[in-house]
Amino acid sequence: MLRPNQVQDFVNAATKCDFDVDIYYNRYVVDAKSILGVFGLDLSQILTVEYRGYNSDFENYLQKLAIAS
């Protein structure tokens, strides 16, 4: 779940990746590098981030946001 004040930080972190990053909830999938796309999601729900690549800064950032399953 992202709070509105976390969206800019999340988008900035995703933008630094040289691979695609998607964020989705149910059937809605948006480019995580698009602030308007991320704001279009229901930020009160648990969101899933999907990507194929590695960026240690992004991994560390996601760990801070992650919810243990």
N, CA, C and O of each residue as an XYZ file, in Angstrom:
276
protein
N       0.852     -1.175      0.000
C       0.000      0.000      0.000
C       0.892      1.230      0.000
O       1.865      1.307      0.750
N       0.557      2.170     -0.830
C       1.290      3.421     -0.876
C       0.405      4.549     -0.369
O      -0.778      4.632     -0.698
N       0.991      5.391      0.417
C       0.311      6.619      0.808
C       0.604      7.651     -0.277
O       1.657      7.597     -0.913
N      -0.305      8.578     -0.492
C      -0.081      9.564     -1.559
C       1.275     10.265     -1.484
O       1.866     10.580     -2.516
N       1.765     10.508     -0.279
C       3.053     11.196     -0.170
C       4.233     10.281     -0.516
O       5.354     10.768     -0.660
N       4.011      8.976     -0.652
C       5.060      8.029     -1.034
C       5.122      7.800     -2.540
O       6.092      7.231     -3.042
N       4.107      8.233     -3.255
C       4.042      7.950     -4.689
C       5.219      8.574     -5.434
O       5.841      7.905     -6.259
N       5.534      9.820     -5.167
C       6.650     10.482     -5.859
C       7.962      9.753     -5.599
O       8.747      9.551     -6.526
N       8.212      9.356     -4.354
C       9.434      8.621     -4.033
C       9.487      7.287     -4.771
O      10.534      6.896     -5.287
N       8.348      6.589     -4.817
C       8.288      5.306     -5.510
C       8.571      5.478     -6.999
O       9.377      4.739     -7.565
N       7.924      6.432     -7.629
C       8.108      6.673     -9.066
C       9.562      7.068     -9.340
O      10.146      6.615    -10.325
N      10.143      7.893     -8.493
C      11.546      8.279     -8.672
C      12.465      7.060     -8.580
O      13.398      6.929     -9.373
N      12.211      6.178     -7.628
C      13.021      4.970     -7.480
C      12.871      4.066     -8.699
O      13.862      3.519     -9.182
N      11.653      3.900     -9.202
C      11.414      3.055    -10.374
C      12.056      3.648    -11.626
O      12.569      2.914    -12.471
N      12.029      4.956    -11.742
C      12.586      5.628    -12.915
C      14.087      5.409    -13.038
O      14.627      5.447    -14.143
N      14.754      5.185    -11.940
C      16.209      4.973    -11.966
C      16.586      3.582    -12.464
O      17.763      3.302    -12.692
N      15.605      2.722    -12.631
C      15.861      1.367    -13.130
C      15.940      1.375    -14.650
O      15.184      2.087    -15.311
N      16.856      0.583    -15.206
C      16.993      0.513    -16.663
C      16.193     -0.648    -17.254
O      16.519     -1.158    -18.326
N      15.150     -1.054    -16.548
C      14.244     -2.116    -16.991
C      12.822     -1.688    -16.657
O      12.606     -0.754    -15.885
N      11.848     -2.390    -17.253
C      10.448     -2.063    -17.017
C      10.044     -2.449    -15.597
O      10.449     -3.486    -15.073
N       9.237     -1.586    -14.996
C       8.680     -1.850    -13.678
C       7.186     -1.604    -13.775
O       6.758     -0.523    -14.178
N       6.389     -2.599    -13.409
C       4.937     -2.466    -13.429
C       4.413     -2.574    -12.004
O       5.010     -3.233    -11.152
N       3.309     -1.927    -11.770
C       2.629     -2.025    -10.482
C       1.170     -2.324    -10.788
O       0.572     -1.723    -11.680
N       0.607     -3.261    -10.035
C      -0.772     -3.606    -10.346
C      -1.583     -3.957     -9.114
O      -1.070     -4.293     -8.046
N      -2.876     -3.855     -9.335
C      -3.887     -4.226     -8.354
C      -5.047     -4.817     -9.143
O      -5.591     -4.169    -10.037
N      -5.423     -6.051     -8.812
C      -6.456     -6.786     -9.564
C      -6.094     -6.814    -11.038
O      -5.027     -7.317    -11.392
N      -6.931     -6.298    -11.894
C      -6.663     -6.382    -13.338
C      -6.019     -5.118    -13.899
O      -5.754     -5.047    -15.099
N      -5.765     -4.130    -13.062
C      -5.156     -2.875    -13.506
C      -3.644     -2.953    -13.392
O      -3.101     -3.204    -12.316
N      -2.971     -2.734    -14.512
C      -1.511     -2.732    -14.550
C      -1.065     -1.398    -15.125
O      -1.550     -0.965    -16.170
N      -0.129     -0.748    -14.428
C       0.378      0.530    -14.920
C       1.904      0.530    -14.865
O       2.521     -0.237    -14.126
N       2.475      1.390    -15.649
C       3.914      1.610    -15.649
C       4.273      2.314    -14.348
O       3.764      3.400    -14.072
N       5.134      1.715    -13.555
C       5.496      2.281    -12.251
C       6.315      3.560    -12.391
O       6.549      4.256    -11.402
N       6.747      3.872    -13.596
C       7.504      5.098    -13.826
C       6.592      6.263    -14.182
O       7.069      7.363    -14.462
N       5.292      6.031    -14.173
C       4.297      7.050    -14.502
C       3.566      7.483    -13.237
O       2.805      6.710    -12.655
N       3.800      8.704    -12.822
C       3.157      9.182    -11.597
C       1.639      9.223    -11.760
O       0.907      8.907    -10.822
N       1.166      9.609    -12.939
C      -0.281      9.632    -13.158
C      -0.863      8.226    -13.152
O      -1.961      8.003    -12.644
N      -0.122      7.279    -13.720
C      -0.582      5.894    -13.707
C      -0.681      5.343    -12.302
O      -1.665      4.686    -11.959
N       0.327      5.601    -11.483
C       0.319      5.096    -10.111
C      -0.799      5.755     -9.311
O      -1.489      5.084     -8.544
N      -0.984      7.056     -9.482
C      -2.077      7.727     -8.779
C      -3.439      7.226     -9.237
O      -4.423      7.374     -8.512
N      -3.515      6.628    -10.442
C      -4.773      6.092    -10.945
C      -5.193      4.800    -10.257
O      -6.339      4.371    -10.388
N      -4.270      4.178     -9.525
C      -4.590      2.953     -8.797
C      -5.227      3.284     -7.457
O      -5.115      4.409     -6.971
N      -5.887      2.315     -6.869
C      -6.461      2.473     -5.536
C      -5.331      2.294     -4.526
O      -4.964      1.167     -4.195
N      -4.786      3.393     -4.041
C      -3.620      3.361     -3.166
C      -3.914      2.815     -1.776
O      -2.993      2.594     -0.989
N      -5.179      2.597     -1.469
C      -5.517      2.045     -0.152
C      -5.443      0.520     -0.142
O      -5.593     -0.106      0.907
N      -5.213     -0.074     -1.313
C      -5.143     -1.526     -1.435
C      -3.681     -1.988     -1.465
O      -2.772     -1.185     -1.677
N      -3.472     -3.262     -1.256
C      -2.136     -3.836     -1.399
C      -1.810     -3.894     -2.884
O      -2.581     -4.441     -3.672
N      -0.680     -3.337     -3.264
C      -0.248     -3.270     -4.652
C       0.913     -4.230     -4.867
O       1.705     -4.472     -3.956
N       1.009     -4.770     -6.067
C       2.077     -5.701     -6.403
C       2.992     -5.058     -7.433
O       2.528     -4.469     -8.410
N       4.298     -5.176     -7.205
C       5.297     -4.640     -8.129
C       5.930     -5.818     -8.847
O       6.318     -6.804     -8.221
N       6.032     -5.709    -10.163
C       6.630     -6.774    -10.975
C       7.683     -6.160    -11.887
O       7.451     -5.122    -12.508
N       8.849     -6.811    -11.964
C       9.921     -6.318    -12.816
C      10.869     -7.462    -13.122
O      10.899     -8.469    -12.414
N      11.642     -7.297    -14.183
C      12.669     -8.272    -14.556
C      13.964     -7.503    -14.743
O      14.205     -6.895    -15.787
N      14.760     -7.541    -13.746
C      16.031     -6.830    -13.742
C      16.483     -6.687    -12.308
O      15.814     -7.148    -11.383
N      17.636     -6.037    -12.128
C      18.127     -5.857    -10.778
C      18.739     -4.477    -10.623
O      19.552     -4.038    -11.437
N      18.329     -3.808     -9.561
C      18.888     -2.530     -9.163
C      18.891     -2.550     -7.638
O      17.831     -2.567     -7.013
N      20.078     -2.547     -7.042
C      20.167     -2.725     -5.588
C      19.453     -1.616     -4.826
O      18.840     -1.884     -3.793
N      19.517     -0.380     -5.307
C      18.819      0.712     -4.629
C      17.306      0.500     -4.655
O      16.619      0.749     -3.665
N      16.794      0.036     -5.800
C      15.364     -0.223     -5.923
C      14.951     -1.389     -5.028
O      13.908     -1.339     -4.376
N      15.770     -2.432     -5.001
C      15.490     -3.577     -4.125
C      15.412     -3.131     -2.666
O      14.498     -3.530     -1.945
N      16.355     -2.315     -2.232
C      16.360     -1.814     -0.852
C      15.129     -0.960     -0.576
O      14.527     -1.058      0.494
N      14.756     -0.124     -1.540
C      13.575      0.724     -1.380
C      12.315     -0.144     -1.224
O      11.484      0.113     -0.353
N      12.181     -1.165     -2.069
C      11.015     -2.036     -1.998
C      10.952     -2.792     -0.678
O       9.866     -3.014     -0.143
N      12.110     -3.192     -0.145
C      12.133     -3.893      1.138
C      11.532     -3.037      2.242
O      10.883     -3.560      3.148
N      11.739     -1.732      2.176
C      11.178     -0.824      3.182
C       9.653     -0.744      3.075
O       8.968     -0.506      4.070
N       9.130     -0.944      1.872
C       7.681     -0.860      1.648
C       6.967     -2.201      1.768
O       5.747     -2.245      1.922
N       7.717     -3.282      1.698
C       7.140     -4.625      1.606
C       6.336     -5.007      2.848
O       6.640     -4.605      3.971
N       5.306     -5.794      2.595
C       4.489     -6.380      3.655
C       4.792     -7.860      3.665
O       4.700     -8.516      2.627
N       5.142     -8.383      4.784
C       5.437     -9.815      4.885
C       4.170    -10.608      4.597
O       3.091    -10.295      5.099
N       4.324    -11.628      3.789
C       3.151    -12.442      3.437
C       3.133    -13.713      4.229
O       2.222    -14.526      4.071
